[in-house]
């Protein structure tokens, strides 16, 4: 196994790194298993179960009220990888996420670490942490207020909301990951995009689920090597 190939992988394309609109795409399912509580997934089966749960929830939806205060969200990202060594060997990497959202000031920051997974059936780990302070682009959290427009001739319902507040975020994290077996170093830029979910009918943010994108170079300043694939993430309020 050429372990250098672990660090030569990319997902989707760099365009999604700054476009939270990609959150409505690439939400492929995982499979089965029992879901856990808030926090990083212990393994791929746990991640797949949590992703399925939040992707198909009937108790949470994109928030429609103004979000206030601060919150810490923990979870995981699952990255599908393909070796860049002409073997087309495939696998996955699972990483732990911790995200801080300040809804009052509309800022978001976070880290991704503890990457591990399989490539061609062989287990691997990657040392290092990705941090939004080193992201390839600024991370953004924004809320927009829009009026609720009723069809012509339909009178407003007394006491009903007249506006909706939507949110969207893009979280970009960067840093070096090291393969402890080969010693190879990769400069990695990871992007998450989506909207926070809250209780149906109104309430504060409780979770988020969406696509992840990544660009990897062999070394800082090197040319990005993009390989086809896809990735996702899940977050839950701590």
N, C-alpha and C positions, 0 to 999 in steps of 0.2 A: 504493500500500500504506500503510495506517495502522499505522505501527510501534508506536504506543502499545498496540495490541491484543496485541502479543507479551507484554507484562507483565500482561495481563488474562486469565489462564488459570488453571485449577485442575484437579486430578485426583481422581477417585473421590469423596472426601468427607472432611471433617475428622475423622470418627470414627476412621479408621484411624491418625491421627497418634499415638494413645496406645494402640493395640491391636496388639501383635505377632501376635495370632491371625489378623490379616488376611493373614499371610504365606502361608496355604494357599489364598488366593484370588487371582484376577486375574493368574495367571502365564501370560499369553498368549505365544505363541511369536513369534520373529522368523524370518528366513530366511537360510540359506546363507552361503557365504563361508568363508574360512579363519580359524581362531581364532589369537589371538596369545598372548603370555605374560601374566604378572601386570602390572597397570598399566592406566591409562585407555585406552579404545578410541580409535583414531585417527579413526574415522568410524562411521556407522550400520551399515554392513555388518559391520565388525569387532565392534561391540557385539552385533548379532543372532547372530553365530556363537558368541560367548562365552556369551551367555545360553542359547542352545540347548544348548551343550556342558554347562554346569553344571546346567541344568534336567533333563537326561536322562542324567547321569553314572551309571555303574555302579560307579565306584571310590570315590565319596564318598557319605556319608549323614549325617543329623543325628547329632552326636556322642553317644556313650552312656557316656563316661567323664568324670571330673572334668577340666576344663580348667585348666591352670596356666600361670603366667608372664604375659608380655605379648606382644602382636603388633601389627604395623602391616599394615593391609590396604588395598590400592589397587584402584580400579576405576572404574565409571561408573554414571550413572543416565540412563535414557531416559524423557523425559516427553512424552506426546502432548498437544498443545495445540489449542484451538479459539478463534478470534478472537471477542472480545465486541463486535462492531460490526455485528451483524445480517447478516453475510455468510456465517456458518458456515464460514469459511475454516479449514482444518485444517493441521497441521504437527507438528513435533516439536522438542524441545530435548534436547541431549546435554551432560551435565556431568561433570566429573572429581571423583572421590571419594578422600579419604584418611581412614582410620579407625584410631584407636588403641584397642585393647581390652586392659584389665587384668583378666585372669581371676582373679588372686589376690584382688583387691579388688572384683571384679564392678562395674567402671565401664567406660564406653565414651564416646568423644568423636570428633569428626570435622569435616571441612569439605567443601564442594562449591563448585567454581569452574569457570572457563573454559566457561561455557555458550554453546553455539552450535547452530544448526539451520536449519530451513527453515519458512516459513509461506507457504502458497499458492504454493510453488515458488520463493520468494525467500529467499536466504540471509540470516541475521542473526547477530549476536553480542550478548552481554550482559556488561557489566562488573560486577565485584563478587564477593564471596565470602560464602557462607552458613556459619555457624559454630554448633556445638552450644552454645557459650557463650551464644548469643543465641536459642536454641530457644524455641518457644512453650510447651514443657513439658519437664520433666527427661528426660534420656536414661537408659535403664535396661538393665542387663545382669544376668541372674539365672540361677542354676543350681539345679535341684531334684533331690534323690535320691529314687528310688522303688523299692520292692522288686519283684523279679520274682516274680509269682504263678503258680505252676504249676497246671494243671488238677487236680481231685480225683483222687487215686489215682496221680498221676504222681510218682515219687520224684525228688529233685534229683540232678543229674549231678555226681559228685565233681569238684571243681575248677572247676566252671562258675560264672560270675558270679551273684550273688544279688540284685544291685541294678543299676539303670541311672540315669545322671545326664544329665538333659536340660538344654538351655540355650535361652534366648530373649532377644532384645534389641529395643529400640525406640530409634532414634537420631533426635532432632529437631534440625534446624538452621534458623537464621533469619538474616536480614540484608536489605540492599537490593541490588537488581540494577538497573542503569541501561542503557537503550537508547542507545548512543552516537550514533545517527542522529537520533532525535527528542528525546533528553534526558529522556524520561519515566523516572520512578523508581517502582519497585514494591517494597513490603515483602513478602518471600517467606518462607514457612515450609514447609520440606521435611521429610518424615518417611519413615524407612526402618524396616521391621520384618521380623524373620525369626529363623532359627536358624543357628548356625555348622555347617558341614559338615566332617567329618573322614574318614579312611580307614575303609573297611568293616572291622568287627571291632575297632575301637578305635584311638585316636590323637588327636593334637591338631588344633585347628581349622585348616583350610586355605583355606576359602572360605565365601561366603554368597551367596544369591540370593533375591530376593523382590520384593514390591510397593513402590512409592514413592507417596507422596501429597503434595500441595502445596496450599497456600492462598495466594492472592495478593491484596493490596490495592493501590489506586492510590498510596497514600502511608501512612506510618506512622499508625496510629490510624484509618484508614478502614475502611469496611465490607467484609468479604471478598466477592469476586466468584467464585462457584463455577461452573465450566463442566464438563460431562461429559467423561470421557476415562479414561485409565489410564496408569500408569507402572510401571517396574520398575528394579531395580538388580542389579549383580553386584560382588562383591569377591573378591580373591585375596590370600593372604598374601604379603607382600613378601619 
